[in-house]
């Protein structure tokens, strides 16, 4: 941890003032003091009007009396306002303060669904609007349409000089202490992921902004924000131009700073920003300071006239996003650049102007503000604000979140190479891209480098859960995008992309053929700060992104098969192919697992084709069947793959001794159970309420498990152990997407997220945290597991099989002999055969041999996990439960989604494209359980098992979580036919029609995703019989929800179709 330690040289005093009361006071003591300049029209040439505090005070009183007349007496109701970007925002806000209304200021740029969401979340009772937004309000639908709406007076009416009763003073004289914890107004988050979230800001929060100009600072140093110019002179000559919308905190700040610190503002006409538009405003108003988003600064840096205007400014503030280095270096020659930073929840962090001119892109925190920079590894630091004695004077975030002990911003920084007090912004945890192999990268700095090219407006690196990155470019608006020669354009910017690649880790670097251009009809969506809405743009370009990755899948690898067939030659040949497929250029070790390094299922198919065609071209008589996909999965390392290729080329049988499947499995079981201690335990006491660890909480089932546990009065606290650092954000987004109450995640006394490394000792947690878990946790639901039906069992050992043993170790050390619930799979018993004539279904008992398990790595790994649990219960009296889960369907709720990439949704989407739907599903039966229902069943079973095992009644138990009733697939087809023109054909005919697609294009793979799973569908279509029936009697005995299940219904299928929206 790094803490600013420079001695504070000045002592500040908090004024503790209220906005509306302070306006009234200034109107009496300095009525002609300038509040700001407001435009007379839609263009700067129409001139600007000076508004003094006497006029502001009158307008606020007029609006307050208007609210009383039209809305009546308030009882803290929330009213929303959609308005033209003008002075009425502050007038209405101050009037609401006086009349006891809570004002909510949503963006005027939201989609209708977002309006419905935030207006519902804020319990808005009235929607006010300005005349300019009348059409916007008329287009609202749903909940937003149902809220009564009312147009407010115009600017001319509010600031009329005519004498009428509306100008009567509206008294409002509470103390700061009375109002400190009352809401002053509400806005919402930027909405970079999911739906926007309302944020309530109090009068105490505004008090911290007031204190910002009075906070102590080192002698001779300047604050980086424009409150550095705060003055007591009523004739102050400084003017601040801010163009940020007033539904955003940074826009409103210009009003607050004028009221609190005598820094009059310039309000721009409500027009889209452009270089010429801003040059006109600068010429007509002559401000001393501007606050501009980096995107417009980058455009203005290309204009000599704009640069000339900048040279007359004291300084420019920019924020919300980094500034391209080339642009900043250029602007820095004309005026001082300052980069304050803050957020909706925090307000503005107190920082200092760096002492060296060239350090304009760095932050130096004011020592008095007490920022902590906490080392998170990889030379990255997170900005953390600790709660200290005087936090509520200066830290707005502890008014927003009054119960927090510290605020973790999720903003990441790197330290200056020479000055330890300077920090450069590196992005957010949210910005981190996690590739399909688990490697992480932060793309922000690379994107800013690329955006430094004059032909590039925006750049977005993409790759979340993909095997490699791609780059989406939005060309500059002055280019005729429809006439762009794409290859020439990419060649032009390629040198800057190469420079950006030097910033990115090798595994995240961008290949030239993985660059695509945005369409002029789909411009990048931006936050009010001017930053790219990463999530929204990814969604808008889903089809194009899928297509470029599909095209990459089809790309031919041109590496010549060597003439020599010795081990080293073939090894180098394979390494070249694999490096080309995965984008990795580093050397591979013979023992490296290729499937954890980015060789996903599509890459394996391509590798199989490449090897097969190369070998066949060499000698058509050779057996290339041994180079099929399944054989490649069975040889997961470079060394094993080399031996396989060598055997095919030399027409040899396997030269490596091969253990039988049963021997491999037995060896792994032995490895993780051999040293289990023998213990004898009796009944044990448990806490009244359970404390639970859940793994994989951000997945589909995990999300509903977490929600169910947090809603359960029998659960005291849940610890979520996840492998990703962004689990909190992903969890929140998952709750929102599924319509679950995200407020449950804010209660730190009920839920805590821990970043873990499964398989490592103590899960990679520090000793104090691990001890805390040992002392409190009495139940673990181990739900995290890789789902891949192609990978061999060896690829599941680290960390998945290791993690089961690590949880057993946890239980052995724990205070309450923690119960381990292992979420397994019916694949562990899908090959079961009755041992006697009397057996008709798979019993809910442990399987003593692997014979009942499907011959696939996934099922085998789950079987090994089951055996570890069984042995831990038998030898060490660790209470364990195995939950064999069948096909998990989508939720029964309207919100949420059955993953559209799974086998059944893939069949449905492909059927729509082919206009044919299979009439049966081969060996598959419809015994599915909705995911939200499954979570409820799981929790009911584990409540029962927790008490049962504590009484030593049964240390180990097995439960089958499949639907007791099987529904015919044909009964669900009408739901599809009701929506789409599809005819019913046999599964074999459907597969044959799909297989007839030759040389599938990128569009084919998008429209017919079943092409990627064709071999899988052929296998289930060719199944001679359906899988065994599973007994569920034990599950039904202990779970009322399980006992009441019925077969999958037509209405459920219709709901899933609604969710997919194919």
Secondary structure, 3 states (H helix, E strand, C coil): CEECCCCCCCCCCCCCCCHHHHHHHHHHHCCCCEEEEEECCCCHHHCEEEEEHHHHHHHHHHHHHHHHHHHCCCCCCEEEEECCCCCHHHHHHHHHHHHCCEEECCCCCCCHHHHHHHHHHCCEEEEEECHHHHHHHHCCCCHHHHCEEEECCCHHHHCCCCCCHHHCCCCCCCCHHHHCCCEEEEEECCCCCCCCCEEEEEHHHHHHHHHCCCCCCCCCCCECCHHHHCCCCCCCCCCEEECCCCCCHHHHHHHHHHHHHCCCEEECCCCCCCHHHHHHHHHHHCCCEEEEEHHHHHHHCCCHHHHHHHCCCCEEEEECCCCCHHHHHHHCCCCEEECCCEECCCEECCEECCCCHHHCCCEEECHHHCEEEEEEECCEEEEEEECCCCHHHHCCHHHHCCCCCEEEEEEEEEECCCCCCCEEEEEEHHHEEECCCCCEEECHHHHHHHHCCCCEEEEEEECCCCCCCEEEEEECCCCCHHHCCHHHHHHHHHHHHHHHHCCCCHHHCCCHHHEEECCCCCCCCECCCCCECHHHHHHHCHHHHHHHHHHHHHCCCCCCCCCCCCHHHHHHHHHHHHHHHHCCCCCCCCCCEHHHCCCCHHHHHHHHHHHHHHHHHHCCCCCHHHHCHHHHHHCCEHHHHHHHHHHHHCCCCCCCCCCCHHHHHHHHHHHHHCCCCCCCCCCCCCCCCEEEEEECCCCHHHHHHHHHHHCCCCEEEEEEEECCCCHHHHHHHHHHHCCCCHHHHHCCCCEEEEECCCCCHHHHCCHHHHHHHHHHCCEEEECCCCCCCCCCHHHHHHHHHHHHHHHHHHHHHCCCCCEEEEEEEHHHCCCCCCCCCCCCCECCCCCCCHHHCCCCHHHHHHHHHHHHHHHHHHHHCCCEEEEEECCEECCCCCCCCCCCCCHHHHHHHHHHHHCEEECCCCCCCECCEEHHHHHHHHHHHHHHHHHHHHCCCCCEEEEEECCCCCECCHHHHHHHHHHCCCEEECHHHHHHHHHCCCCCCHHHHHHCHHHHHHHHHHHHHCCCCCCCCECCHHHHHHCHHHHCCCCCCHHHHHHHHHHHCC
